[in-house]
Amino acid sequence: MSFCRSTSWVACRLFLRKGTLYLLLALEAGVDGTLFSMRVRIELALPFVSRVYNVIITAHAFLMIFFLIMPALMGGFSNLLVPIQIGAAEMALPRLNAISFMLLPPSLLLLLSSVLVEVGAGVGWTVNPPAGVFTCFVVEIPVLITSFGKPRARGCQL
């Protein structure tokens, strides 16, 4: 059942470990998003307006949507619950699931580094609804549908 050839959690394709890693990354992003929220309040308390406010509010929104909500719900809980509920030994496409997680930490670091240089994306909240819909329906939902269609344990019917 285990696809782990080493003791490394990041390189492992086992769905329980991937779900735990998704939830830990979501927890880290939630802490970073909370810190950005506090920084937004500090920026609003200051008497001058700068471009830093737009950069921070955009980074806060991206952190909360794409690095907290989406990984926790679609990655974490899906990896932990869906295979158990349908009686499958593994999520469908375990390598795709593994690379999906492996791309999250570098993208999180890129987002955080763009805020540190204070010239990151400063578009405000207007970019989030279209990007959220795209990510949810085009990227995550097909993986879940494939997981439900994968052969299950004996006696499990859809």
Rosetta constraint file for C-alpha pairs under 8 A:
AtomPair CA 1 CA 89 HARMONIC 6.55 0.50
AtomPair CA 1 CA 90 HARMONIC 7.80 0.50
AtomPair CA 2 CA 13 HARMONIC 7.94 0.50
AtomPair CA 2 CA 14 HARMONIC 5.93 0.50
AtomPair CA 3 CA 12 HARMONIC 6.69 0.50
AtomPair CA 3 CA 13 HARMONIC 5.77 0.50
AtomPair CA 3 CA 14 HARMONIC 5.83 0.50
AtomPair CA 4 CA 8 HARMONIC 7.91 0.50
AtomPair CA 4 CA 11 HARMONIC 7.64 0.50
AtomPair CA 4 CA 12 HARMONIC 4.91 0.50
AtomPair CA 4 CA 13 HARMONIC 6.39 0.50
AtomPair CA 4 CA 14 HARMONIC 6.69 0.50
AtomPair CA 5 CA 12 HARMONIC 7.52 0.50
AtomPair CA 6 CA 11 HARMONIC 7.78 0.50
AtomPair CA 6 CA 12 HARMONIC 7.42 0.50
AtomPair CA 7 CA 12 HARMONIC 7.81 0.50
AtomPair CA 8 CA 12 HARMONIC 6.24 0.50
AtomPair CA 9 CA 17 HARMONIC 6.61 0.50
AtomPair CA 9 CA 18 HARMONIC 7.82 0.50
AtomPair CA 9 CA 21 HARMONIC 7.98 0.50
AtomPair CA 10 CA 18 HARMONIC 7.76 0.50
AtomPair CA 10 CA 21 HARMONIC 7.78 0.50
AtomPair CA 10 CA 98 HARMONIC 7.95 0.50
AtomPair CA 10 CA 102 HARMONIC 7.34 0.50
AtomPair CA 11 CA 98 HARMONIC 7.35 0.50
AtomPair CA 12 CA 17 HARMONIC 7.28 0.50
AtomPair CA 12 CA 18 HARMONIC 7.49 0.50
AtomPair CA 12 CA 98 HARMONIC 7.36 0.50
AtomPair CA 13 CA 17 HARMONIC 7.53 0.50
AtomPair CA 13 CA 18 HARMONIC 6.72 0.50
AtomPair CA 13 CA 94 HARMONIC 5.76 0.50
AtomPair CA 13 CA 95 HARMONIC 6.56 0.50
AtomPair CA 13 CA 97 HARMONIC 7.50 0.50
AtomPair CA 13 CA 98 HARMONIC 5.70 0.50
AtomPair CA 14 CA 18 HARMONIC 6.32 0.50
AtomPair CA 14 CA 90 HARMONIC 7.15 0.50
AtomPair CA 14 CA 94 HARMONIC 7.61 0.50
AtomPair CA 15 CA 19 HARMONIC 6.02 0.50
AtomPair CA 15 CA 79 HARMONIC 5.34 0.50
AtomPair CA 15 CA 80 HARMONIC 6.61 0.50
AtomPair CA 15 CA 83 HARMONIC 7.98 0.50
AtomPair CA 15 CA 90 HARMONIC 6.19 0.50
AtomPair CA 15 CA 91 HARMONIC 6.42 0.50
AtomPair CA 15 CA 94 HARMONIC 7.65 0.50
AtomPair CA 16 CA 20 HARMONIC 6.30 0.50
AtomPair CA 16 CA 79 HARMONIC 6.39 0.50
AtomPair CA 16 CA 80 HARMONIC 5.45 0.50
AtomPair CA 17 CA 21 HARMONIC 6.18 0.50
AtomPair CA 18 CA 22 HARMONIC 6.11 0.50
AtomPair CA 18 CA 75 HARMONIC 7.92 0.50
AtomPair CA 18 CA 76 HARMONIC 7.22 0.50
AtomPair CA 18 CA 79 HARMONIC 6.72 0.50
AtomPair CA 18 CA 98 HARMONIC 7.19 0.50
AtomPair CA 18 CA 101 HARMONIC 7.56 0.50
AtomPair CA 19 CA 23 HARMONIC 6.29 0.50
AtomPair CA 19 CA 75 HARMONIC 6.22 0.50
AtomPair CA 19 CA 76 HARMONIC 4.03 0.50
AtomPair CA 19 CA 77 HARMONIC 6.39 0.50
AtomPair CA 19 CA 78 HARMONIC 7.30 0.50
AtomPair CA 19 CA 79 HARMONIC 4.77 0.50
AtomPair CA 19 CA 80 HARMONIC 5.26 0.50
AtomPair CA 20 CA 24 HARMONIC 6.19 0.50
AtomPair CA 20 CA 76 HARMONIC 6.30 0.50
AtomPair CA 20 CA 80 HARMONIC 7.68 0.50
AtomPair CA 21 CA 25 HARMONIC 6.13 0.50
AtomPair CA 21 CA 76 HARMONIC 7.40 0.50
AtomPair CA 22 CA 26 HARMONIC 6.10 0.50
AtomPair CA 22 CA 71 HARMONIC 5.69 0.50
AtomPair CA 22 CA 72 HARMONIC 6.08 0.50
AtomPair CA 22 CA 75 HARMONIC 5.79 0.50
AtomPair CA 22 CA 76 HARMONIC 4.79 0.50
AtomPair CA 22 CA 101 HARMONIC 7.00 0.50
AtomPair CA 23 CA 27 HARMONIC 6.13 0.50
AtomPair CA 23 CA 71 HARMONIC 7.00 0.50
AtomPair CA 23 CA 72 HARMONIC 5.21 0.50
AtomPair CA 23 CA 75 HARMONIC 7.80 0.50
AtomPair CA 23 CA 76 HARMONIC 5.14 0.50
AtomPair CA 23 CA 77 HARMONIC 7.90 0.50
AtomPair CA 24 CA 28 HARMONIC 6.32 0.50
AtomPair CA 25 CA 29 HARMONIC 6.16 0.50
AtomPair CA 25 CA 67 HARMONIC 7.46 0.50
AtomPair CA 25 CA 68 HARMONIC 7.69 0.50
AtomPair CA 25 CA 71 HARMONIC 7.72 0.50
AtomPair CA 25 CA 105 HARMONIC 7.70 0.50
AtomPair CA 26 CA 30 HARMONIC 6.03 0.50
AtomPair CA 26 CA 67 HARMONIC 5.74 0.50
AtomPair CA 26 CA 68 HARMONIC 4.32 0.50
AtomPair CA 26 CA 69 HARMONIC 7.25 0.50
AtomPair CA 26 CA 71 HARMONIC 6.04 0.50
AtomPair CA 26 CA 72 HARMONIC 5.60 0.50
AtomPair CA 27 CA 31 HARMONIC 6.37 0.50
AtomPair CA 27 CA 68 HARMONIC 6.87 0.50
AtomPair CA 28 CA 32 HARMONIC 6.32 0.50
AtomPair CA 29 CA 33 HARMONIC 5.93 0.50
AtomPair CA 29 CA 63 HARMONIC 5.98 0.50
AtomPair CA 29 CA 64 HARMONIC 7.07 0.50
AtomPair CA 29 CA 67 HARMONIC 5.65 0.50
AtomPair CA 29 CA 68 HARMONIC 5.61 0.50
AtomPair CA 30 CA 34 HARMONIC 6.08 0.50
AtomPair CA 30 CA 63 HARMONIC 7.25 0.50
AtomPair CA 30 CA 64 HARMONIC 6.45 0.50
AtomPair CA 30 CA 67 HARMONIC 7.74 0.50
AtomPair CA 30 CA 68 HARMONIC 5.69 0.50
AtomPair CA 31 CA 35 HARMONIC 6.31 0.50
AtomPair CA 32 CA 36 HARMONIC 6.24 0.50
AtomPair CA 32 CA 63 HARMONIC 7.47 0.50
AtomPair CA 33 CA 37 HARMONIC 6.12 0.50
AtomPair CA 33 CA 59 HARMONIC 7.97 0.50
AtomPair CA 33 CA 60 HARMONIC 5.19 0.50
AtomPair CA 33 CA 61 HARMONIC 7.79 0.50
AtomPair CA 33 CA 63 HARMONIC 5.61 0.50
AtomPair CA 33 CA 64 HARMONIC 5.95 0.50
AtomPair CA 34 CA 38 HARMONIC 6.33 0.50
AtomPair CA 34 CA 60 HARMONIC 7.90 0.50
AtomPair CA 35 CA 39 HARMONIC 6.26 0.50
AtomPair CA 36 CA 40 HARMONIC 6.16 0.50
AtomPair CA 36 CA 56 HARMONIC 6.44 0.50
AtomPair CA 36 CA 57 HARMONIC 7.56 0.50
AtomPair CA 36 CA 59 HARMONIC 7.68 0.50
AtomPair CA 36 CA 60 HARMONIC 5.61 0.50
AtomPair CA 37 CA 41 HARMONIC 6.50 0.50
AtomPair CA 37 CA 57 HARMONIC 7.63 0.50
AtomPair CA 37 CA 60 HARMONIC 6.50 0.50
AtomPair CA 38 CA 42 HARMONIC 6.39 0.50
AtomPair CA 39 CA 43 HARMONIC 6.18 0.50
AtomPair CA 39 CA 56 HARMONIC 7.59 0.50
AtomPair CA 40 CA 44 HARMONIC 6.24 0.50
AtomPair CA 40 CA 53 HARMONIC 6.48 0.50
AtomPair CA 40 CA 56 HARMONIC 6.59 0.50
AtomPair CA 40 CA 57 HARMONIC 6.58 0.50
AtomPair CA 41 CA 45 HARMONIC 6.23 0.50
AtomPair CA 42 CA 46 HARMONIC 6.54 0.50
AtomPair CA 43 CA 49 HARMONIC 7.87 0.50
AtomPair CA 43 CA 53 HARMONIC 6.27 0.50
AtomPair CA 44 CA 53 HARMONIC 7.99 0.50
AtomPair CA 49 CA 53 HARMONIC 7.46 0.50
AtomPair CA 50 CA 54 HARMONIC 7.89 0.50
AtomPair CA 51 CA 55 HARMONIC 6.53 0.50
AtomPair CA 51 CA 118 HARMONIC 7.89 0.50
AtomPair CA 51 CA 122 HARMONIC 7.14 0.50
AtomPair CA 52 CA 56 HARMONIC 6.03 0.50
AtomPair CA 52 CA 118 HARMONIC 5.94 0.50
AtomPair CA 52 CA 119 HARMONIC 7.72 0.50
AtomPair CA 52 CA 122 HARMONIC 7.75 0.50
AtomPair CA 53 CA 57 HARMONIC 6.08 0.50
AtomPair CA 53 CA 122 HARMONIC 7.91 0.50
AtomPair CA 54 CA 58 HARMONIC 6.09 0.50
AtomPair CA 54 CA 121 HARMONIC 7.89 0.50
AtomPair CA 54 CA 122 HARMONIC 4.50 0.50
AtomPair CA 54 CA 123 HARMONIC 6.29 0.50
AtomPair CA 54 CA 124 HARMONIC 5.42 0.50
AtomPair CA 55 CA 59 HARMONIC 6.14 0.50
AtomPair CA 55 CA 115 HARMONIC 6.46 0.50
AtomPair CA 55 CA 118 HARMONIC 6.81 0.50
AtomPair CA 55 CA 119 HARMONIC 7.11 0.50
AtomPair CA 55 CA 120 HARMONIC 5.77 0.50
AtomPair CA 55 CA 121 HARMONIC 5.65 0.50
AtomPair CA 55 CA 122 HARMONIC 4.03 0.50
AtomPair CA 55 CA 123 HARMONIC 7.21 0.50
AtomPair CA 55 CA 124 HARMONIC 7.27 0.50
AtomPair CA 56 CA 60 HARMONIC 5.94 0.50
AtomPair CA 56 CA 115 HARMONIC 6.65 0.50
AtomPair CA 56 CA 122 HARMONIC 7.49 0.50
AtomPair CA 57 CA 61 HARMONIC 6.19 0.50
AtomPair CA 57 CA 122 HARMONIC 7.68 0.50
AtomPair CA 57 CA 124 HARMONIC 5.91 0.50
AtomPair CA 57 CA 125 HARMONIC 7.30 0.50
AtomPair CA 58 CA 62 HARMONIC 6.19 0.50
AtomPair CA 58 CA 121 HARMONIC 6.81 0.50
AtomPair CA 58 CA 122 HARMONIC 5.92 0.50
AtomPair CA 58 CA 123 HARMONIC 6.33 0.50
AtomPair CA 58 CA 124 HARMONIC 4.83 0.50
AtomPair CA 58 CA 125 HARMONIC 6.14 0.50
AtomPair CA 59 CA 63 HARMONIC 5.96 0.50
AtomPair CA 59 CA 111 HARMONIC 6.93 0.50
AtomPair CA 59 CA 112 HARMONIC 7.63 0.50
AtomPair CA 59 CA 115 HARMONIC 7.06 0.50
AtomPair CA 59 CA 121 HARMONIC 7.71 0.50
AtomPair CA 60 CA 64 HARMONIC 6.16 0.50
AtomPair CA 61 CA 65 HARMONIC 6.08 0.50
AtomPair CA 61 CA 125 HARMONIC 6.87 0.50
AtomPair CA 61 CA 128 HARMONIC 7.24 0.50
AtomPair CA 62 CA 66 HARMONIC 5.43 0.50
AtomPair CA 62 CA 67 HARMONIC 6.99 0.50
AtomPair CA 62 CA 128 HARMONIC 7.26 0.50
AtomPair CA 63 CA 67 HARMONIC 4.91 0.50
AtomPair CA 63 CA 68 HARMONIC 6.30 0.50
AtomPair CA 63 CA 108 HARMONIC 7.98 0.50
AtomPair CA 64 CA 68 HARMONIC 4.92 0.50
AtomPair CA 64 CA 69 HARMONIC 6.23 0.50
AtomPair CA 65 CA 69 HARMONIC 5.12 0.50
AtomPair CA 65 CA 70 HARMONIC 6.16 0.50
AtomPair CA 65 CA 132 HARMONIC 7.35 0.50
AtomPair CA 66 CA 70 HARMONIC 5.32 0.50
AtomPair CA 66 CA 71 HARMONIC 6.96 0.50
AtomPair CA 66 CA 132 HARMONIC 7.55 0.50
AtomPair CA 67 CA 71 HARMONIC 5.84 0.50
AtomPair CA 67 CA 72 HARMONIC 7.97 0.50
AtomPair CA 67 CA 104 HARMONIC 7.77 0.50
AtomPair CA 67 CA 108 HARMONIC 7.39 0.50
AtomPair CA 68 CA 72 HARMONIC 5.88 0.50
AtomPair CA 69 CA 73 HARMONIC 5.89 0.50
AtomPair CA 69 CA 74 HARMONIC 7.96 0.50
AtomPair CA 70 CA 74 HARMONIC 5.40 0.50
AtomPair CA 70 CA 75 HARMONIC 6.93 0.50
AtomPair CA 70 CA 136 HARMONIC 7.75 0.50
AtomPair CA 71 CA 75 HARMONIC 4.58 0.50
AtomPair CA 71 CA 76 HARMONIC 6.00 0.50
AtomPair CA 72 CA 76 HARMONIC 4.61 0.50
AtomPair CA 72 CA 77 HARMONIC 6.26 0.50
AtomPair CA 73 CA 77 HARMONIC 5.25 0.50
AtomPair CA 73 CA 78 HARMONIC 6.61 0.50
AtomPair CA 74 CA 78 HARMONIC 5.37 0.50
AtomPair CA 74 CA 79 HARMONIC 7.86 0.50
AtomPair CA 74 CA 140 HARMONIC 6.74 0.50
AtomPair CA 75 CA 79 HARMONIC 5.89 0.50
AtomPair CA 76 CA 80 HARMONIC 6.21 0.50
AtomPair CA 77 CA 81 HARMONIC 5.70 0.50
AtomPair CA 77 CA 82 HARMONIC 7.74 0.50
AtomPair CA 78 CA 82 HARMONIC 5.27 0.50
AtomPair CA 78 CA 83 HARMONIC 7.99 0.50
AtomPair CA 78 CA 144 HARMONIC 7.75 0.50
AtomPair CA 79 CA 83 HARMONIC 6.90 0.50
AtomPair CA 79 CA 91 HARMONIC 6.93 0.50
AtomPair CA 80 CA 84 HARMONIC 7.26 0.50
AtomPair CA 81 CA 85 HARMONIC 6.02 0.50
AtomPair CA 82 CA 86 HARMONIC 6.20 0.50
AtomPair CA 82 CA 91 HARMONIC 7.70 0.50
AtomPair CA 82 CA 147 HARMONIC 7.79 0.50
AtomPair CA 82 CA 148 HARMONIC 7.96 0.50
AtomPair CA 83 CA 87 HARMONIC 5.73 0.50
AtomPair CA 83 CA 88 HARMONIC 4.82 0.50
AtomPair CA 83 CA 89 HARMONIC 6.55 0.50
AtomPair CA 83 CA 90 HARMONIC 5.93 0.50
AtomPair CA 83 CA 91 HARMONIC 5.91 0.50
AtomPair CA 83 CA 147 HARMONIC 7.70 0.50
AtomPair CA 84 CA 88 HARMONIC 6.46 0.50
AtomPair CA 84 CA 89 HARMONIC 7.97 0.50
AtomPair CA 86 CA 148 HARMONIC 7.08 0.50
AtomPair CA 86 CA 152 HARMONIC 6.50 0.50
AtomPair CA 86 CA 153 HARMONIC 7.90 0.50
AtomPair CA 86 CA 156 HARMONIC 6.98 0.50
AtomPair CA 87 CA 152 HARMONIC 5.48 0.50
AtomPair CA 87 CA 153 HARMONIC 5.21 0.50
AtomPair CA 87 CA 156 HARMONIC 6.69 0.50
AtomPair CA 88 CA 150 HARMONIC 7.67 0.50
AtomPair CA 88 CA 151 HARMONIC 7.00 0.50
AtomPair CA 88 CA 152 HARMONIC 4.61 0.50
AtomPair CA 88 CA 153 HARMONIC 5.76 0.50
AtomPair CA 89 CA 152 HARMONIC 7.43 0.50
AtomPair CA 89 CA 153 HARMONIC 7.53 0.50
AtomPair CA 90 CA 94 HARMONIC 7.27 0.50
AtomPair CA 91 CA 147 HARMONIC 5.59 0.50
AtomPair CA 92 CA 143 HARMONIC 7.16 0.50
AtomPair CA 92 CA 146 HARMONIC 6.11 0.50
AtomPair CA 92 CA 147 HARMONIC 4.62 0.50
AtomPair CA 92 CA 150 HARMONIC 6.35 0.50
AtomPair CA 93 CA 97 HARMONIC 6.33 0.50
AtomPair CA 93 CA 143 HARMONIC 7.75 0.50
AtomPair CA 93 CA 147 HARMONIC 7.97 0.50
AtomPair CA 94 CA 98 HARMONIC 6.11 0.50
AtomPair CA 95 CA 99 HARMONIC 6.19 0.50
AtomPair CA 96 CA 100 HARMONIC 5.95 0.50
AtomPair CA 97 CA 101 HARMONIC 6.51 0.50
AtomPair CA 98 CA 102 HARMONIC 6.24 0.50
AtomPair CA 99 CA 103 HARMONIC 6.17 0.50
AtomPair CA 100 CA 104 HARMONIC 6.89 0.50
AtomPair CA 101 CA 105 HARMONIC 7.63 0.50
AtomPair CA 102 CA 106 HARMONIC 7.73 0.50
AtomPair CA 103 CA 107 HARMONIC 6.37 0.50
AtomPair CA 104 CA 108 HARMONIC 6.08 0.50
AtomPair CA 105 CA 109 HARMONIC 6.21 0.50
AtomPair CA 106 CA 110 HARMONIC 6.21 0.50
AtomPair CA 107 CA 111 HARMONIC 6.22 0.50
AtomPair CA 108 CA 112 HARMONIC 6.22 0.50
AtomPair CA 109 CA 113 HARMONIC 5.99 0.50
AtomPair CA 110 CA 114 HARMONIC 6.14 0.50
AtomPair CA 111 CA 115 HARMONIC 6.65 0.50
AtomPair CA 112 CA 116 HARMONIC 6.50 0.50
AtomPair CA 113 CA 117 HARMONIC 6.56 0.50
AtomPair CA 114 CA 118 HARMONIC 6.53 0.50
AtomPair CA 114 CA 119 HARMONIC 6.56 0.50
AtomPair CA 114 CA 120 HARMONIC 4.63 0.50
AtomPair CA 114 CA 121 HARMONIC 7.67 0.50
AtomPair CA 115 CA 119 HARMONIC 6.83 0.50
AtomPair CA 115 CA 120 HARMONIC 5.52 0.50
AtomPair CA 123 CA 127 HARMONIC 6.77 0.50
AtomPair CA 127 CA 131 HARMONIC 6.53 0.50
AtomPair CA 128 CA 132 HARMONIC 5.83 0.50
AtomPair CA 129 CA 133 HARMONIC 6.24 0.50
AtomPair CA 130 CA 134 HARMONIC 6.22 0.50
AtomPair CA 131 CA 135 HARMONIC 6.16 0.50
AtomPair CA 132 CA 136 HARMONIC 6.12 0.50
AtomPair CA 133 CA 137 HARMONIC 6.03 0.50
AtomPair CA 133 CA 138 HARMONIC 7.98 0.50
AtomPair CA 134 CA 138 HARMONIC 5.51 0.50
AtomPair CA 134 CA 139 HARMONIC 7.38 0.50
AtomPair CA 135 CA 139 HARMONIC 5.30 0.50
AtomPair CA 135 CA 140 HARMONIC 6.73 0.50
AtomPair CA 136 CA 140 HARMONIC 5.29 0.50
AtomPair CA 136 CA 141 HARMONIC 6.31 0.50
AtomPair CA 137 CA 141 HARMONIC 5.36 0.50
AtomPair CA 137 CA 142 HARMONIC 7.56 0.50
AtomPair CA 138 CA 142 HARMONIC 7.01 0.50
AtomPair CA 139 CA 143 HARMONIC 7.32 0.50
AtomPair CA 140 CA 144 HARMONIC 6.66 0.50
AtomPair CA 141 CA 145 HARMONIC 6.23 0.50
AtomPair CA 142 CA 146 HARMONIC 6.09 0.50
AtomPair CA 143 CA 147 HARMONIC 6.21 0.50
AtomPair CA 144 CA 148 HARMONIC 6.37 0.50
AtomPair CA 145 CA 149 HARMONIC 6.35 0.50
AtomPair CA 146 CA 150 HARMONIC 6.19 0.50
AtomPair CA 152 CA 156 HARMONIC 6.14 0.50
AtomPair CA 152 CA 157 HARMONIC 7.77 0.50
